[in-house]
Amino acid sequence: MSLTAIILAAGKSTRMKSRRPKVLHEVCGRPMLDHVLRACYAAGCQRVIVVVGHGKDEVMSLFSHDRRITWVEQLDQLGTGHAAQSCVAELKKIGGETHRGDVFILAGDGPLIREDVLKTLLRAHHEEHAAASMATAVLEDPTGYGRVIRDAEGNFIEIIEQIDATPEQREIREVFPSYYCVRIEDLLFALSKLTNNNKKGEYYLTDIFAILQKNGRRVVAMQAVAADDVIGVNTRQQLADVDAIMQERIQRQIRDDGVTIVSPINTYIESGVNIGADTVIEPFTFIGRDSSVGRDCTVGPFACLPRESILPDGASVAGNVTVETAMLDRSGS
């Protein structure tokens, strides 16, 4: 069965005070949208529909090489539900007349999403024979997130956005961080029933769950998202917080691969770096995106390897490293 993703990437960077599209701001060397795309592909998506708006030309240009992406423009900002409705024509092309298949719906400014969570969500979605499934999280401070409403037996009822929630509902700590998995045929049905009868006057995508539930279709809500994974980016401070979490993930994986990082706080390693076992990373070292460092190397102190650098096994570099030195070389000499 086909697996597609819709990524909502039409937002502005208003609170970041930036003219650059929000999803192009980098986290550990990659645009936020790139991280989300990679998680989708790793989870098995064959195609992705990206909804763009503000700065669409810049976003589309940066990812023009990726033929798995279909671009859809959201002309008016009328809510997340409206953004998904912009994809209806493309969704109807998938799976023939029955529109068979599943679709993830994710936010383009959520770079901490993990492929494992998506795979877990998809597996539960199939095992439960659900029309729609969601991954939820429990937060100490749920401010700003839609609350997951359950009945006395713990079954899902609906999601209430904070602005529409009662004081009692705002005390609920289980939230929905916008991890959707929906059968395409059920998504098309629910999108056709969306209304904007709420305080914002917007079309909430979260309403699709209640619509499906009320029409006798199975909805599953599973707690599968760690609190650290929930942070979206709306401000420069949140961008810094997310970057710090991602950097810790990168360094943890590199240490698990047999590499010594002498001073993690004084080391910055961008996404996609491969480092061989028994290499030592000395303090005050930067290693750029998609670099390859061999085994038994010493990098640093005060080393700066530019992006896509290559160091052979046993190499030692310290101080300022030029591109020519760092590439050492691709010809093997």
C-alpha positions in Angstrom: 0.0 0.0 0.0 1.3 3.5 -0.9 2.6 5.8 1.8 2.6 9.6 1.2 3.4 12.5 3.5 1.9 16.0 3.5 4.2 18.6 5.0 2.8 21.9 6.0 5.5 24.5 5.2 3.6 27.7 4.3 4.3 29.7 7.5 6.1 33.0 7.8 9.0 33.8 10.2 7.1 36.6 11.8 8.1 35.9 15.4 11.7 35.1 14.3 11.8 38.6 12.7 13.1 37.0 9.5 12.3 37.5 5.8 13.5 33.9 5.2 10.9 31.2 5.1 10.7 29.6 8.5 11.3 26.0 7.2 14.6 27.1 5.7 16.2 28.1 9.0 18.9 25.5 9.8 19.2 23.1 12.6 22.6 21.5 12.9 23.5 22.4 9.3 20.2 21.4 7.5 17.0 23.4 6.8 14.2 22.3 9.2 12.2 21.0 6.2 15.1 18.8 5.2 15.0 17.0 8.6 11.3 16.4 8.2 11.7 15.1 4.7 14.5 12.7 5.7 12.3 11.3 8.5 9.5 10.7 6.1 11.6 8.9 3.5 13.3 6.8 6.2 9.8 5.8 7.4 8.9 4.5 4.0 7.2 7.4 2.2 7.4 7.2 -1.6 6.2 10.7 -2.3 5.7 13.9 -0.4 3.3 16.8 -0.9 4.8 20.0 0.5 2.4 22.9 1.1 4.1 26.2 0.5 3.1 29.9 0.8 5.5 32.6 2.1 8.8 32.5 0.2 7.6 29.5 -1.9 10.1 30.2 -4.7 13.1 30.1 -2.3 11.8 26.8 -0.7 11.1 25.2 -4.0 14.4 26.2 -5.5 16.4 24.7 -2.6 14.7 21.3 -3.0 14.2 21.3 -6.8 16.5 18.3 -7.1 14.1 16.1 -5.2 11.7 14.5 -7.7 9.7 12.8 -4.9 8.2 16.2 -3.9 5.0 17.7 -5.3 4.5 21.3 -4.5 1.1 22.8 -3.6 0.6 26.5 -2.9 -1.7 27.7 -0.1 -2.8 31.0 -1.4 -4.7 32.1 1.7 -3.7 31.4 5.3 -7.0 30.0 6.6 -5.6 27.4 9.0 -4.0 23.9 8.9 -7.2 22.3 7.7 -7.3 24.7 4.7 -3.6 23.9 4.0 -4.5 20.2 3.8 -7.6 20.9 1.7 -5.1 22.5 -0.8 -3.8 19.0 -1.4 -7.1 17.3 -2.3 -6.5 17.3 -6.0 -3.1 15.6 -5.5 -4.5 13.1 -3.0 -7.2 12.1 -5.5 -4.5 11.0 -7.9 -3.1 8.4 -5.5 -4.4 4.8 -5.3 -6.8 4.9 -8.2 -10.5 5.4 -7.9 -10.6 4.0 -4.4 -7.8 6.4 -3.2 -6.1 3.6 -1.3 -3.1 4.3 0.8 -2.0 6.1 3.9 -0.7 9.6 4.5 1.3 11.2 7.2 0.6 14.9 7.9 3.4 16.8 9.6 4.6 20.3 10.3 7.6 21.5 8.4 8.9 23.4 11.4 9.2 20.3 13.6 12.8 19.1 12.8 13.0 16.8 15.8 10.6 14.3 14.4 12.1 10.8 14.4 11.6 8.1 11.8 11.1 5.5 14.6 8.0 7.4 15.9 6.6 7.5 12.4 7.2 3.8 11.9 5.5 3.1 15.3 2.6 5.3 14.4 2.1 3.6 11.0 2.4 0.1 12.6 -0.3 0.9 15.2 -2.5 2.5 12.5 -2.4 -0.8 10.5 -2.7 -3.1 13.5 -5.8 -1.2 14.8 -7.3 -1.0 11.4 -7.8 2.7 12.0 -9.2 5.3 9.7 -6.9 7.9 11.4 -4.2 7.7 14.0 -2.2 10.2 16.0 0.9 10.2 18.1 0.5 12.2 21.3 2.9 13.5 24.0 2.6 14.3 27.7 4.2 17.6 28.7 4.8 19.3 32.0 3.8 22.6 30.4 1.2 22.0 27.7 0.6 25.7 27.0 -0.1 26.4 23.3 -0.9 22.8 22.2 -4.2 21.2 21.4 -5.4 19.0 24.3 -6.3 15.4 23.8 -9.8 14.7 25.2 -10.5 11.1 26.3 -13.5 9.4 28.0 -13.5 7.7 31.3 -12.2 4.5 29.7 -9.3 6.4 28.0 -10.8 6.3 24.5 -10.2 9.3 22.3 -13.0 11.8 21.9 -11.5 14.9 20.3 -8.8 17.5 20.3 -9.5 20.9 21.7 -7.2 23.8 20.6 -6.0 25.9 23.6 -7.9 29.0 22.5 -11.2 27.0 22.5 -10.5 25.0 25.7 -12.2 25.4 29.0 -10.0 26.1 32.1 -10.5 22.5 33.1 -9.4 21.2 29.7 -6.3 23.4 29.8 -5.1 21.4 32.8 -4.8 18.3 30.6 -1.2 17.5 29.9 -1.6 15.1 27.0 -1.2 17.1 23.8 -1.2 16.6 20.1 2.0 17.7 18.4 0.7 17.3 14.8 1.7 13.7 14.0 -1.1 12.4 11.8 -1.5 9.1 10.0 -4.7 8.8 8.0 -6.2 6.6 5.3 -6.4 8.7 2.2 -10.0 7.9 1.5 -11.0 8.9 5.1 -8.9 12.1 4.9 -10.7 13.2 1.8 -14.1 12.5 3.5 -13.1 14.4 6.6 -11.6 17.4 4.8 -14.9 17.8 2.9 -16.7 18.2 6.3 -14.4 20.8 7.9 -15.9 24.0 9.1 -14.4 27.1 10.7 -16.8 27.5 13.7 -14.2 28.4 16.3 -12.8 31.5 18.0 -10.1 31.9 15.3 -12.4 31.4 12.4 -9.9 29.0 10.9 -10.2 25.5 9.5 -8.5 23.2 12.1 -7.0 20.1 10.7 -7.3 18.5 14.1 -11.1 18.5 13.7 -10.8 15.6 11.2 -10.5 13.1 14.1 -13.8 14.1 15.7 -15.5 14.1 12.3 -14.3 10.6 11.6 -15.2 9.4 15.1 -18.7 10.8 14.8 -19.1 9.0 11.5 -18.3 5.6 13.0 -14.7 5.4 11.8 -12.0 4.2 14.1 -9.6 6.8 15.5 -6.5 5.8 17.5 -4.5 8.1 19.8 -1.2 6.6 21.1 1.3 8.2 23.4 4.5 7.8 21.4 6.3 11.2 21.2 8.9 12.1 23.8 8.6 15.6 25.3 11.9 16.7 23.8 10.6 15.9 20.3 7.6 18.1 20.6 9.3 21.5 20.3 8.3 23.4 17.2 10.1 26.5 16.1 8.4 29.9 16.2 11.1 32.0 17.8 14.9 32.3 17.6 15.1 30.9 21.2 13.1 27.8 20.2 15.5 27.4 17.2 18.4 27.4 19.6 16.7 25.0 21.9 15.9 22.6 19.1 19.5 22.9 17.7 20.9 22.0 21.2 18.7 18.9 21.3 19.6 17.8 17.8 23.3 18.4 18.6 23.1 16.1 21.6 21.5 13.4 19.5 24.3 13.7 16.9 27.0 13.5 19.4 25.4 10.6 21.3 25.2 8.6 18.1 28.8 9.3 17.2 30.0 8.3 20.7 27.9 5.1 20.4 29.8 4.4 17.1 33.1 4.3 19.1 34.3 7.9 18.8 35.7 10.0 21.8 34.5 13.5 22.0 36.7 15.1 24.7 34.6 18.2 25.4 31.0 17.9 24.0 30.1 21.4 25.0 33.0 22.8 23.0 32.3 20.6 19.9 29.8 21.2 17.1 29.1 18.5 14.6 26.5 19.1 11.8 24.0 16.6 10.5 25.2 13.7 8.2 28.7 13.4 9.5 30.3 10.0 9.5 33.3 9.3 11.9 35.2 6.1 12.2 35.8 4.2 15.4 38.7 5.2 17.7 38.8 8.7 16.3 39.2 11.4 19.0 37.6 14.8 18.6 39.5 17.4 20.7 37.9 20.6 22.1 36.9 23.6 20.0 36.2 21.6 16.9 33.6 22.1 14.2 32.8 19.4 11.6 30.5 20.5 8.7 27.5 18.7 7.2 28.1 15.4 5.3 31.8 15.2 6.1 33.5 11.8 6.4 36.2 11.2 8.9 38.1 7.9 9.0 39.2 5.6 11.8 42.0 6.4 14.3 42.0 10.1 13.4 42.6 13.1 15.8 40.6 16.2 15.0 41.4 19.3 16.9 41.9 21.1 19.1 40.7 24.3 17.2 39.9 22.4 14.0 37.3 23.6 11.5 36.4 21.0 8.8 34.1 22.6 6.1 31.1 20.8 4.8 31.7 17.6 2.8 35.2 17.3 4.0 37.0 13.9 3.8 39.7 12.7 6.2 41.4 9.3 5.6 42.1 6.8 8.3 44.8 7.9 10.8 44.8 11.6 9.8 45.5 14.3 12.4 44.4 17.9 11.9 44.4 20.9 14.3 44.0 24.6 14.1 42.5 26.2 11.0 42.0 23.7 8.3 41.5 24.8 4.7 39.2 23.1 2.3 42.1 21.6 0.3 43.7 20.2 3.5 40.4 18.8 4.8 39.4 17.1 1.5 42.8 15.4 1.7 41.9 14.0 -1.0 39.1 12.3 -2.9 41.6 10.8 -5.3 43.2 8.8 -2.5 46.6 10.3 -2.7 
